[in-house]
Amino acid sequence: MDLRQLEYFLAVVDHGGVNKAAVALRVAQPSLSQAVRKLEKGLGTELFHRVGRRVVLSPAGEALVGPARMILREVDAAHNAVRDVSEVRTGRIDISSLSDLSTDPLSVWVARFRSLHPHIKFRIEERDDPAEVAALVKSGACELGFLPAPVSSTDLEAERLVDQRLVLVSPPGTEERWPDPVPIGSLSGTPFVLGERGTAMRDHIEKTLRSHGVEPRIVVEVRQRGAVLPMVLAGGAVAIVPLRVALDARYRGGVLRELSPGLSMGIGVISRRAEPTGAASRFLAFSKQSLNEWVRAIDRHMSEGDSLIDAAARTAQSVDRRVRRANLGASTLE
């Protein structure tokens, strides 16, 4: 077994086939196939089942994915450490995330981090079940996992990052319909757009509504979370979504209201007890810093008299301006 064989093996896994993997790696398809066969011979077992022109992971192949990723990450980390211990130059960060969190806040952190470290690559595995997020970290397939907090695990490092505020979004032109804030108990009979049953956000929202005597009237259920806001903006229903996501609806005419009592969902991060690679450690530190800056800016604006939503909007606009300036500077240097 050598590193190139592992790299080729994972390329076939990630790209779903030998031909696509060969194109991605810019190697001849016969060379890649031969390397995988040598790996199988060395291990004494098939890693893929050949089904026509397709390849499907065998049980042995599935068992190898996590350790193979760990080996290549460690080698990459060693190269980076020797080359430059003070700067994250290259590498790949493998992350597992609950689907509800991949849009916000994870996508924001990834985009901003890559603007500073453009040679870092990310692979994000989305799951609807927190147990599956944790399993990917335990197996070594992913270094970091983002999921609802609190996180209870005896064999993983777990840390609570933030309580993500949730707000009500209703269609344009409904300003007079809602007080500010909206008592949760007043939402009986209100038509809702919600995500798929069994997801963490859906379960959290339903549990909260029922604890206030409200049986949610669900008129639209969507599998893709990106469809929630367009459904609301088209009229006829409301949704409860993370504050930063809700700001996008506000820019498009949606009406935002805080809830009373305030509603939030905790976000945590998990990792193996072994120290993450330099790139993953730097990304996690950057994410925490971004969170702290976001929270401090909102608190400052609220101390000046802004509502939570107005304070978040001002903070988001300030962040967007900084990102645009950074991107403009980067494009000028290219």
VOFIDO-642988 format. One record per residue (C-alpha): residue in three letters; x, y, z; residue number from 1. Coordinates in nm, 3 decimals, padded with zeros to 5 digits. Layout:
BEGIN
<rec residu="ALA" u="X" v="Y" w="Z" num="NUM"/>
...
END
This chain:
BEGIN
<rec residu="MET" u="00.000" v="00.000" w="00.000" num="1"/>
<rec residu="ASP" u="00.133" v="00.345" w="-00.088" num="2"/>
<rec residu="LEU" u="00.000" v="00.699" w="-00.071" num="3"/>
<rec residu="ARG" u="-00.072" v="00.725" w="-00.442" num="4"/>
<rec residu="GLN" u="-00.287" v="00.413" w="-00.429" num="5"/>
<rec residu="LEU" u="-00.488" v="00.562" w="-00.142" num="6"/>
<rec residu="GLU" u="-00.523" v="00.890" w="-00.331" num="7"/>
<rec residu="TYR" u="-00.651" v="00.709" w="-00.639" num="8"/>
<rec residu="PHE" u="-00.887" v="00.496" w="-00.428" num="9"/>
<rec residu="LEU" u="-01.043" v="00.805" w="-00.266" num="10"/>
<rec residu="ALA" u="-01.068" v="00.981" w="-00.601" num="11"/>
<rec residu="VAL" u="-01.281" v="00.694" w="-00.733" num="12"/>
<rec residu="VAL" u="-01.497" v="00.719" w="-00.419" num="13"/>
<rec residu="ASP" u="-01.537" v="01.098" w="-00.438" num="14"/>
<rec residu="HIS" u="-01.602" v="01.117" w="-00.813" num="15"/>
<rec residu="GLY" u="-01.821" v="00.810" w="-00.837" num="16"/>
<rec residu="GLY" u="-01.620" v="00.621" w="-01.096" num="17"/>
<rec residu="VAL" u="-01.281" v="00.545" w="-01.247" num="18"/>
<rec residu="ASN" u="-01.318" v="00.763" w="-01.559" num="19"/>
<rec residu="LYS" u="-01.423" v="01.075" w="-01.367" num="20"/>
<rec residu="ALA" u="-01.149" v="01.017" w="-01.110" num="21"/>
<rec residu="ALA" u="-00.887" v="00.987" w="-01.384" num="22"/>
<rec residu="VAL" u="-01.004" v="01.313" w="-01.543" num="23"/>
<rec residu="ALA" u="-00.998" v="01.493" w="-01.206" num="24"/>
<rec residu="LEU" u="-00.647" v="01.369" w="-01.128" num="25"/>
<rec residu="ARG" u="-00.528" v="01.418" w="-01.486" num="26"/>
<rec residu="VAL" u="-00.393" v="01.065" w="-01.512" num="27"/>
<rec residu="ALA" u="-00.456" v="00.791" w="-01.765" num="28"/>
<rec residu="GLN" u="-00.754" v="00.574" w="-01.678" num="29"/>
<rec residu="PRO" u="-00.558" v="00.246" w="-01.716" num="30"/>
<rec residu="SER" u="-00.291" v="00.373" w="-01.474" num="31"/>
<rec residu="LEU" u="-00.553" v="00.460" w="-01.215" num="32"/>
<rec residu="SER" u="-00.731" v="00.126" w="-01.255" num="33"/>
<rec residu="GLN" u="-00.403" v="-00.060" w="-01.220" num="34"/>
<rec residu="ALA" u="-00.315" v="00.128" w="-00.900" num="35"/>
<rec residu="VAL" u="-00.652" v="00.041" w="-00.746" num="36"/>
<rec residu="ARG" u="-00.611" v="-00.326" w="-00.842" num="37"/>
<rec residu="LYS" u="-00.264" v="-00.330" w="-00.682" num="38"/>
<rec residu="LEU" u="-00.414" v="-00.183" w="-00.365" num="39"/>
<rec residu="GLU" u="-00.680" v="-00.454" w="-00.363" num="40"/>
<rec residu="LYS" u="-00.417" v="-00.722" w="-00.420" num="41"/>
<rec residu="GLY" u="-00.203" v="-00.589" w="-00.137" num="42"/>
<rec residu="LEU" u="-00.500" v="-00.589" w="00.100" num="43"/>
<rec residu="GLY" u="-00.622" v="-00.925" w="-00.021" num="44"/>
<rec residu="THR" u="-00.979" v="-00.812" w="-00.083" num="45"/>
<rec residu="GLU" u="-01.198" v="-00.629" w="-00.332" num="46"/>
<rec residu="LEU" u="-01.260" v="-00.263" w="-00.249" num="47"/>
<rec residu="PHE" u="-01.516" v="-00.211" w="-00.525" num="48"/>
<rec residu="HIS" u="-01.783" v="-00.425" w="-00.685" num="49"/>
<rec residu="ARG" u="-01.788" v="-00.376" w="-01.063" num="50"/>
<rec residu="VAL" u="-02.147" v="-00.341" w="-01.185" num="51"/>
<rec residu="GLY" u="-02.134" v="-00.287" w="-01.560" num="52"/>
<rec residu="ARG" u="-01.944" v="00.039" w="-01.605" num="53"/>
<rec residu="ARG" u="-02.012" v="00.147" w="-01.249" num="54"/>
<rec residu="VAL" u="-01.817" v="00.072" w="-00.934" num="55"/>
<rec residu="VAL" u="-01.978" v="00.036" w="-00.591" num="56"/>
<rec residu="LEU" u="-01.788" v="00.026" w="-00.263" num="57"/>
<rec residu="SER" u="-01.762" v="-00.317" w="-00.105" num="58"/>
<rec residu="PRO" u="-01.785" v="-00.349" w="00.276" num="59"/>
<rec residu="ALA" u="-01.404" v="-00.357" w="00.286" num="60"/>
<rec residu="GLY" u="-01.392" v="-00.042" w="00.072" num="61"/>
<rec residu="GLU" u="-01.633" v="00.138" w="00.302" num="62"/>
<rec residu="ALA" u="-01.415" v="00.044" w="00.599" num="63"/>
<rec residu="LEU" u="-01.106" v="00.187" w="00.427" num="64"/>
<rec residu="VAL" u="-01.251" v="00.531" w="00.342" num="65"/>
<rec residu="GLY" u="-01.212" v="00.686" w="00.689" num="66"/>
<rec residu="PRO" u="-00.859" v="00.559" w="00.763" num="67"/>
<rec residu="ALA" u="-00.745" v="00.651" w="00.410" num="68"/>
<rec residu="ARG" u="-00.863" v="01.009" w="00.453" num="69"/>
<rec residu="MET" u="-00.689" v="01.029" w="00.790" num="70"/>
<rec residu="ILE" u="-00.360" v="00.903" w="00.645" num="71"/>
<rec residu="LEU" u="-00.361" v="01.153" w="00.357" num="72"/>
<rec residu="ARG" u="-00.458" v="01.439" w="00.591" num="73"/>
<rec residu="GLU" u="-00.170" v="01.356" w="00.824" num="74"/>
<rec residu="VAL" u="00.077" v="01.339" w="00.536" num="75"/>
<rec residu="ASP" u="-00.053" v="01.670" w="00.402" num="76"/>
<rec residu="ALA" u="-00.025" v="01.823" w="00.750" num="77"/>
<rec residu="ALA" u="00.333" v="01.700" w="00.781" num="78"/>
<rec residu="HIS" u="00.425" v="01.856" w="00.447" num="79"/>
<rec residu="ASN" u="00.266" v="02.185" w="00.548" num="80"/>
<rec residu="ALA" u="00.441" v="02.184" w="00.885" num="81"/>
<rec residu="VAL" u="00.781" v="02.133" w="00.724" num="82"/>
<rec residu="ARG" u="00.715" v="02.389" w="00.451" num="83"/>
<rec residu="ASP" u="00.585" v="02.664" w="00.673" num="84"/>
<rec residu="VAL" u="00.474" v="02.622" w="01.034" num="85"/>
<rec residu="SER" u="00.324" v="02.968" w="01.061" num="86"/>
<rec residu="GLU" u="00.091" v="02.976" w="00.761" num="87"/>
<rec residu="VAL" u="-00.186" v="02.755" w="00.626" num="88"/>
<rec residu="ARG" u="-00.082" v="02.717" w="00.263" num="89"/>
<rec residu="THR" u="-00.265" v="02.415" w="00.124" num="90"/>
<rec residu="GLY" u="-00.477" v="02.124" w="00.237" num="91"/>
<rec residu="ARG" u="-00.831" v="01.995" w="00.250" num="92"/>
<rec residu="ILE" u="-01.077" v="02.013" w="00.536" num="93"/>
<rec residu="ASP" u="-01.337" v="01.737" w="00.557" num="94"/>
<rec residu="ILE" u="-01.650" v="01.845" w="00.745" num="95"/>
<rec residu="SER" u="-01.973" v="01.670" w="00.834" num="96"/>
<rec residu="SER" u="-02.268" v="01.895" w="00.904" num="97"/>
<rec residu="LEU" u="-02.634" v="01.873" w="00.981" num="98"/>
<rec residu="SER" u="-02.814" v="01.986" w="00.666" num="99"/>
<rec residu="ASP" u="-02.991" v="02.263" w="00.860" num="100"/>
<rec residu="LEU" u="-02.655" v="02.421" w="00.947" num="101"/>
<rec residu="SER" u="-02.476" v="02.396" w="00.612" num="102"/>
<rec residu="THR" u="-02.652" v="02.706" w="00.474" num="103"/>
<rec residu="ASP" u="-02.604" v="02.911" w="00.788" num="104"/>
<rec residu="PRO" u="-02.363" v="02.951" w="00.950" num="105"/>
<rec residu="LEU" u="-02.125" v="02.699" w="00.787" num="106"/>
<rec residu="SER" u="-02.140" v="02.839" w="00.433" num="107"/>
<rec residu="VAL" u="-02.055" v="03.187" w="00.563" num="108"/>
<rec residu="TRP" u="-01.750" v="03.062" w="00.753" num="109"/>
<rec residu="VAL" u="-01.623" v="02.855" w="00.461" num="110"/>
<rec residu="ALA" u="-01.657" v="03.140" w="00.211" num="111"/>
<rec residu="ARG" u="-01.482" v="03.393" w="00.435" num="112"/>
<rec residu="PHE" u="-01.206" v="03.149" w="00.529" num="113"/>
<rec residu="ARG" u="-01.136" v="03.066" w="00.164" num="114"/>
<rec residu="SER" u="-01.110" v="03.437" w="00.084" num="115"/>
<rec residu="LEU" u="-00.811" v="03.441" w="00.320" num="116"/>
<rec residu="HIS" u="-00.676" v="03.096" w="00.228" num="117"/>
<rec residu="PRO" u="-00.777" v="03.035" w="-00.135" num="118"/>
<rec residu="HIS" u="-00.566" v="02.719" w="-00.168" num="119"/>
<rec residu="ILE" u="-00.759" v="02.536" w="00.105" num="120"/>
<rec residu="LYS" u="-01.025" v="02.300" w="-00.026" num="121"/>
<rec residu="PHE" u="-01.336" v="02.182" w="00.159" num="122"/>
<rec residu="ARG" u="-01.545" v="01.868" w="00.137" num="123"/>
<rec residu="ILE" u="-01.875" v="01.893" w="00.323" num="124"/>
<rec residu="GLU" u="-02.090" v="01.588" w="00.396" num="125"/>
<rec residu="GLU" u="-02.449" v="01.686" w="00.477" num="126"/>
<rec residu="ARG" u="-02.664" v="01.460" w="00.692" num="127"/>
<rec residu="ASP" u="-03.013" v="01.495" w="00.843" num="128"/>
<rec residu="ASP" u="-02.937" v="01.279" w="01.147" num="129"/>
<rec residu="PRO" u="-02.692" v="01.410" w="01.414" num="130"/>
<rec residu="ALA" u="-02.584" v="01.050" w="01.481" num="131"/>
<rec residu="GLU" u="-02.467" v="01.022" w="01.119" num="132"/>
<rec residu="VAL" u="-02.272" v="01.349" w="01.153" num="133"/>
<rec residu="ALA" u="-02.097" v="01.207" w="01.460" num="134"/>
<rec residu="ALA" u="-02.032" v="00.872" w="01.290" num="135"/>
<rec residu="LEU" u="-01.841" v="01.042" w="01.006" num="136"/>
<rec residu="VAL" u="-01.615" v="01.211" w="01.262" num="137"/>
<rec residu="LYS" u="-01.567" v="00.894" w="01.468" num="138"/>
<rec residu="SER" u="-01.467" v="00.696" w="01.158" num="139"/>
<rec residu="GLY" u="-01.210" v="00.959" w="01.057" num="140"/>
<rec residu="ALA" u="-01.389" v="01.034" w="00.729" num="141"/>
<rec residu="CYS" u="-01.435" v="01.393" w="00.854" num="142"/>
<rec residu="GLU" u="-01.229" v="01.601" w="01.097" num="143"/>
<rec residu="LEU" u="-01.502" v="01.834" w="01.221" num="144"/>
<rec residu="GLY" u="-01.875" v="01.791" w="01.267" num="145"/>
<rec residu="PHE" u="-02.133" v="02.066" w="01.315" num="146"/>
<rec residu="LEU" u="-02.463" v="01.974" w="01.479" num="147"/>
<rec residu="PRO" u="-02.717" v="02.099" w="01.734" num="148"/>
<rec residu="ALA" u="-02.595" v="02.157" w="02.089" num="149"/>
<rec residu="PRO" u="-02.575" v="02.032" w="02.353" num="150"/>
<rec residu="VAL" u="-02.371" v="01.742" w="02.220" num="151"/>
<rec residu="SER" u="-02.331" v="01.435" w="02.438" num="152"/>
<rec residu="SER" u="-02.044" v="01.207" w="02.339" num="153"/>
<rec residu="THR" u="-01.797" v="01.015" w="02.550" num="154"/>
<rec residu="ASP" u="-01.548" v="00.945" w="02.271" num="155"/>
<rec residu="LEU" u="-01.542" v="01.281" w="02.087" num="156"/>
<rec residu="GLU" u="-01.438" v="01.632" w="02.181" num="157"/>
<rec residu="ALA" u="-01.751" v="01.849" w="02.188" num="158"/>
<rec residu="GLU" u="-01.790" v="02.224" w="02.225" num="159"/>
<rec residu="ARG" u="-02.092" v="02.454" w="02.219" num="160"/>
<rec residu="LEU" u="-02.031" v="02.742" w="01.978" num="161"/>
<rec residu="VAL" u="-02.338" v="02.964" w="01.980" num="162"/>
<rec residu="ASP" u="-02.713" v="02.986" w="02.030" num="163"/>
<rec residu="GLN" u="-02.850" v="03.061" w="01.683" num="164"/>
<rec residu="ARG" u="-03.144" v="03.304" w="01.703" num="165"/>
<rec residu="LEU" u="-03.460" v="03.215" w="01.510" num="166"/>
<rec residu="VAL" u="-03.719" v="03.466" w="01.387" num="167"/>
<rec residu="LEU" u="-04.052" v="03.469" w="01.205" num="168"/>
<rec residu="VAL" u="-04.061" v="03.552" w="00.832" num="169"/>
<rec residu="SER" u="-04.391" v="03.639" w="00.662" num="170"/>
<rec residu="PRO" u="-04.480" v="03.748" w="00.305" num="171"/>
<rec residu="PRO" u="-04.431" v="04.106" w="00.179" num="172"/>
<rec residu="GLY" u="-04.709" v="04.346" w="00.271" num="173"/>
<rec residu="THR" u="-04.797" v="04.178" w="00.602" num="174"/>
<rec residu="GLU" u="-04.643" v="04.441" w="00.831" num="175"/>
<rec residu="GLU" u="-04.980" v="04.528" w="00.988" num="176"/>
<rec residu="ARG" u="-05.060" v="04.163" w="01.051" num="177"/>
<rec residu="TRP" u="-04.793" v="04.105" w="01.313" num="178"/>
<rec residu="PRO" u="-04.699" v="04.279" w="01.638" num="179"/>
<rec residu="ASP" u="-04.331" v="04.305" w="01.723" num="180"/>
<rec residu="PRO" u="-04.239" v="04.078" w="01.889" num="181"/>
<rec residu="VAL" u="-04.490" v="03.806" w="01.800" num="182"/>
<rec residu="PRO" u="-04.609" v="03.597" w="02.097" num="183"/>
<rec residu="ILE" u="-04.548" v="03.233" w="02.009" num="184"/>
<rec residu="GLY" u="-04.886" v="03.143" w="02.156" num="185"/>
<rec residu="SER" u="-05.060" v="03.365" w="01.899" num="186"/>
<rec residu="LEU" u="-04.948" v="03.148" w="01.606" num="187"/>
<rec residu="SER" u="-05.234" v="02.897" w="01.633" num="188"/>
<rec residu="GLY" u="-05.394" v="02.847" w="01.293" num="189"/>
<rec residu="THR" u="-05.112" v="03.027" w="01.111" num="190"/>
<rec residu="PRO" u="-05.007" v="02.843" w="00.791" num="191"/>
<rec residu="PHE" u="-04.643" v="02.733" w="00.805" num="192"/>
<rec residu="VAL" u="-04.376" v="02.628" w="00.558" num="193"/>
<rec residu="LEU" u="-04.149" v="02.376" w="00.730" num="194"/>
<rec residu="GLY" u="-03.863" v="02.150" w="00.636" num="195"/>
<rec residu="GLU" u="-03.886" v="01.775" w="00.613" num="196"/>
<rec residu="ARG" u="-04.016" v="01.579" w="00.912" num="197"/>
<rec residu="GLY" u="-03.741" v="01.434" w="01.130" num="198"/>
<rec residu="THR" u="-03.486" v="01.711" w="01.069" num="199"/>
<rec residu="ALA" u="-03.340" v="01.887" w="01.373" num="200"/>
<rec residu="MET" u="-03.475" v="02.233" w="01.287" num="201"/>
<rec residu="ARG" u="-03.826" v="02.104" w="01.211" num="202"/>
<rec residu="ASP" u="-03.833" v="01.901" w="01.534" num="203"/>
<rec residu="HIS" u="-03.707" v="02.197" w="01.739" num="204"/>
<rec residu="ILE" u="-03.967" v="02.436" w="01.595" num="205"/>
<rec residu="GLU" u="-04.257" v="02.193" w="01.638" num="206"/>
<rec residu="LYS" u="-04.153" v="02.112" w="01.995" num="207"/>
<rec residu="THR" u="-04.134" v="02.482" w="02.084" num="208"/>
<rec residu="LEU" u="-04.471" v="02.565" w="01.928" num="209"/>
<rec residu="ARG" u="-04.641" v="02.275" w="02.106" num="210"/>
<rec residu="SER" u="-04.486" v="02.374" w="02.438" num="211"/>
<rec residu="HIS" u="-04.679" v="02.702" w="02.398" num="212"/>
<rec residu="GLY" u="-05.004" v="02.529" w="02.312" num="213"/>
<rec residu="VAL" u="-04.971" v="02.577" w="01.935" num="214"/>
<rec residu="GLU" u="-05.026" v="02.284" w="01.699" num="215"/>
<rec residu="PRO" u="-04.848" v="02.397" w="01.381" num="216"/>
<rec residu="ARG" u="-05.065" v="02.414" w="01.071" num="217"/>
<rec residu="ILE" u="-04.824" v="02.293" w="00.804" num="218"/>
<rec residu="VAL" u="-04.941" v="02.380" w="00.454" num="219"/>
<rec residu="VAL" u="-04.609" v="02.325" w="00.272" num="220"/>
<rec residu="GLU" u="-04.336" v="02.074" w="00.358" num="221"/>
<rec residu="VAL" u="-04.011" v="02.100" w="00.161" num="222"/>
<rec residu="ARG" u="-03.711" v="01.871" w="00.133" num="223"/>
<rec residu="GLN" u="-03.474" v="02.145" w="00.015" num="224"/>
<rec residu="ARG" u="-03.425" v="02.414" w="00.277" num="225"/>
<rec residu="GLY" u="-03.349" v="02.667" w="00.005" num="226"/>
<rec residu="ALA" u="-03.714" v="02.646" w="-00.101" num="227"/>
<rec residu="VAL" u="-03.851" v="02.772" w="00.232" num="228"/>
<rec residu="LEU" u="-03.800" v="03.146" w="00.180" num="229"/>
<rec residu="PRO" u="-03.922" v="03.154" w="-00.183" num="230"/>
<rec residu="MET" u="-04.240" v="02.980" w="-00.066" num="231"/>
<rec residu="VAL" u="-04.292" v="03.242" w="00.205" num="232"/>
<rec residu="LEU" u="-04.213" v="03.536" w="-00.022" num="233"/>
<rec residu="ALA" u="-04.464" v="03.407" w="-00.277" num="234"/>
<rec residu="GLY" u="-04.733" v="03.450" w="-00.010" num="235"/>
<rec residu="GLY" u="-04.972" v="03.245" w="00.194" num="236"/>
<rec residu="ALA" u="-04.752" v="03.108" w="00.472" num="237"/>
<rec residu="VAL" u="-04.484" v="03.195" w="00.728" num="238"/>
<rec residu="ALA" u="-04.163" v="03.026" w="00.841" num="239"/>
<rec residu="ILE" u="-03.931" v="03.029" w="01.140" num="240"/>
<rec residu="VAL" u="-03.569" v="03.045" w="01.024" num="241"/>
<rec residu="PRO" u="-03.223" v="03.147" w="01.152" num="242"/>
<rec residu="LEU" u="-03.177" v="03.522" w="01.184" num="243"/>
<rec residu="ARG" u="-02.901" v="03.555" w="00.924" num="244"/>
<rec residu="VAL" u="-03.104" v="03.352" w="00.672" num="245"/>
<rec residu="ALA" u="-03.408" v="03.570" w="00.743" num="246"/>
<rec residu="LEU" u="-03.215" v="03.883" w="00.648" num="247"/>
<rec residu="ASP" u="-03.205" v="03.759" w="00.287" num="248"/>
<rec residu="ALA" u="-03.586" v="03.756" w="00.289" num="249"/>
<rec residu="ARG" u="-03.594" v="04.108" w="00.432" num="250"/>
<rec residu="TYR" u="-03.390" v="04.241" w="00.140" num="251"/>
<rec residu="ARG" u="-03.654" v="04.091" w="-00.091" num="252"/>
<rec residu="GLY" u="-03.952" v="04.244" w="00.088" num="253"/>
<rec residu="GLY" u="-04.023" v="03.980" w="00.351" num="254"/>
<rec residu="VAL" u="-04.149" v="04.090" w="00.692" num="255"/>
<rec residu="LEU" u="-03.936" v="03.984" w="00.989" num="256"/>
<rec residu="ARG" u="-04.049" v="03.966" w="01.349" num="257"/>
<rec residu="GLU" u="-03.884" v="03.856" w="01.670" num="258"/>
<rec residu="LEU" u="-04.065" v="03.592" w="01.873" num="259"/>
<rec residu="SER" u="-04.168" v="03.616" w="02.237" num="260"/>
<rec residu="PRO" u="-04.021" v="03.443" w="02.422" num="261"/>
<rec residu="GLY" u="-03.708" v="03.449" w="02.208" num="262"/>
<rec residu="LEU" u="-03.633" v="03.127" w="02.021" num="263"/>
<rec residu="SER" u="-03.287" v="02.987" w="01.949" num="264"/>
<rec residu="MET" u="-03.111" v="02.661" w="01.864" num="265"/>
<rec residu="GLY" u="-02.766" v="02.574" w="01.994" num="266"/>
<rec residu="ILE" u="-02.483" v="02.490" w="01.753" num="267"/>
<rec residu="GLY" u="-02.189" v="02.273" w="01.855" num="268"/>
<rec residu="VAL" u="-01.877" v="02.127" w="01.697" num="269"/>
<rec residu="ILE" u="-01.726" v="01.782" w="01.746" num="270"/>
<rec residu="SER" u="-01.386" v="01.636" w="01.662" num="271"/>
<rec residu="ARG" u="-01.178" v="01.333" w="01.745" num="272"/>
<rec residu="ARG" u="-00.967" v="01.358" w="02.059" num="273"/>
<rec residu="ALA" u="-00.653" v="01.363" w="01.846" num="274"/>
<rec residu="GLU" u="-00.551" v="01.716" w="01.745" num="275"/>
<rec residu="PRO" u="-00.708" v="01.821" w="01.410" num="276"/>
<rec residu="THR" u="-00.476" v="01.909" w="01.123" num="277"/>
<rec residu="GLY" u="-00.342" v="02.263" w="01.105" num="278"/>
<rec residu="ALA" u="-00.594" v="02.370" w="00.841" num="279"/>
<rec residu="ALA" u="-00.890" v="02.235" w="01.038" num="280"/>
<rec residu="SER" u="-00.765" v="02.392" w="01.362" num="281"/>
<rec residu="ARG" u="-00.720" v="02.727" w="01.189" num="282"/>
<rec residu="PHE" u="-01.067" v="02.705" w="01.034" num="283"/>
<rec residu="LEU" u="-01.227" v="02.630" w="01.370" num="284"/>
<rec residu="ALA" u="-01.045" v="02.921" w="01.535" num="285"/>
<rec residu="PHE" u="-01.152" v="03.147" w="01.249" num="286"/>
<rec residu="SER" u="-01.515" v="03.035" w="01.286" num="287"/>
<rec residu="LYS" u="-01.511" v="03.115" w="01.657" num="288"/>
<rec residu="GLN" u="-01.360" v="03.456" w="01.588" num="289"/>
<rec residu="SER" u="-01.628" v="03.529" w="01.325" num="290"/>
<rec residu="LEU" u="-01.899" v="03.429" w="01.571" num="291"/>
<rec residu="ASN" u="-01.758" v="03.652" w="01.843" num="292"/>
<rec residu="GLU" u="-01.734" v="03.949" w="01.606" num="293"/>
<rec residu="TRP" u="-02.092" v="03.892" w="01.487" num="294"/>
<rec residu="VAL" u="-02.231" v="03.870" w="01.841" num="295"/>
<rec residu="ARG" u="-02.033" v="04.170" w="01.970" num="296"/>
<rec residu="ALA" u="-02.141" v="04.388" w="01.676" num="297"/>
<rec residu="ILE" u="-02.508" v="04.300" w="01.726" num="298"/>
<rec residu="ASP" u="-02.483" v="04.368" w="02.100" num="299"/>
<rec residu="ARG" u="-02.321" v="04.706" w="02.029" num="300"/>
<rec residu="HIS" u="-02.595" v="04.810" w="01.786" num="301"/>
<rec residu="MET" u="-02.866" v="04.695" w="02.027" num="302"/>
<rec residu="SER" u="-02.707" v="04.903" w="02.304" num="303"/>
<rec residu="GLU" u="-02.752" v="05.200" w="02.068" num="304"/>
<rec residu="GLY" u="-03.126" v="05.132" w="02.050" num="305"/>
<rec residu="ASP" u="-03.159" v="04.897" w="01.751" num="306"/>
<rec residu="SER" u="-03.388" v="04.596" w="01.761" num="307"/>
<rec residu="LEU" u="-03.229" v="04.254" w="01.725" num="308"/>
<rec residu="ILE" u="-03.327" v="04.235" w="01.357" num="309"/>
<rec residu="ASP" u="-03.208" v="04.588" w="01.274" num="310"/>
<rec residu="ALA" u="-02.883" v="04.527" w="01.460" num="311"/>
<rec residu="ALA" u="-02.824" v="04.205" w="01.267" num="312"/>
<rec residu="ALA" u="-02.900" v="04.381" w="00.937" num="313"/>
<rec residu="ARG" u="-02.644" v="04.655" w="01.012" num="314"/>
<rec residu="THR" u="-02.387" v="04.396" w="01.111" num="315"/>
<rec residu="ALA" u="-02.448" v="04.188" w="00.797" num="316"/>
<rec residu="GLN" u="-02.414" v="04.496" w="00.575" num="317"/>
<rec residu="SER" u="-02.083" v="04.583" w="00.742" num="318"/>
<rec residu="VAL" u="-01.954" v="04.228" w="00.690" num="319"/>
<rec residu="ASP" u="-02.066" v="04.230" w="00.326" num="320"/>
<rec residu="ARG" u="-01.880" v="04.556" w="00.262" num="321"/>
<rec residu="ARG" u="-01.559" v="04.412" w="00.409" num="322"/>
<rec residu="VAL" u="-01.593" v="04.097" w="00.200" num="323"/>
<rec residu="ARG" u="-01.650" v="04.300" w="-00.120" num="324"/>
<rec residu="ARG" u="-01.344" v="04.513" w="-00.049" num="325"/>
<rec residu="ALA" u="-01.136" v="04.201" w="00.017" num="326"/>
<rec residu="ASN" u="-01.257" v="04.036" w="-00.303" num="327"/>
<rec residu="LEU" u="-01.188" v="04.352" w="-00.502" num="328"/>
<rec residu="GLY" u="-00.836" v="04.366" w="-00.364" num="329"/>
<rec residu="ALA" u="-00.778" v="04.000" w="-00.448" num="330"/>
<rec residu="SER" u="-00.900" v="04.043" w="-00.806" num="331"/>
<rec residu="THR" u="-00.678" v="04.348" w="-00.850" num="332"/>
<rec residu="LEU" u="-00.373" v="04.145" w="-00.750" num="333"/>
<rec residu="GLU" u="-00.448" v="03.860" w="-00.991" num="334"/>
END
